[in-house]
Amino acid sequence: MRILTDKLNFHIKKTAEKIDVKIHWWGEQEKKQYHSKIDLIKDHY
């Protein structure tokens, strides 16, 4: 499954760069900083 996840993430990143869209990845740092994903979005937008 990890191979498929890596391929999907690469495709997402490549497509986002192509159309100039910023991606907010939800990683360990974000888990520590934000209570939920909606808090991250509210902070950026």
N, C-alpha and C positions, 0 to 999 in steps of 0.2 A: 504493500500500500504506500510505503514511503516514496517509492519511485514515481507513482502516479501523482502524489501530492506535490512532489518537487517539480514535475512537468507542468502541472496545473498552475502552480505559483509562478513559474518562469513565464508561462503564456500570459498570465494576468499582468505581470510586471511589464513584459514586452508590449502588450497591447495598450496598457495605460500610458507608457512612455510615448508610444506612437500617436495617441490622441491627446496627449498632454493633460492627463488626469492624475492627481496625487492619490496615492494609496496610503491608508493608515493601517499598517499591520498590527494585529493584536498579539503582542509578545509578552514576555516575562516583565519587562519594564513597565508596560502599560497596565498589566495586572496589579502591579505594586502602586502605581500612581493614580489609577482611576477605579472607582467602585464598580462601574459597569461600562459597557461599550457606548452607551448613550451619553455618559459623562464625557468621554473622549470626544465624541462628535460635538457636543455642546461647547466644549472648550475650544475647538477649532473653528466652529461656525457660529 
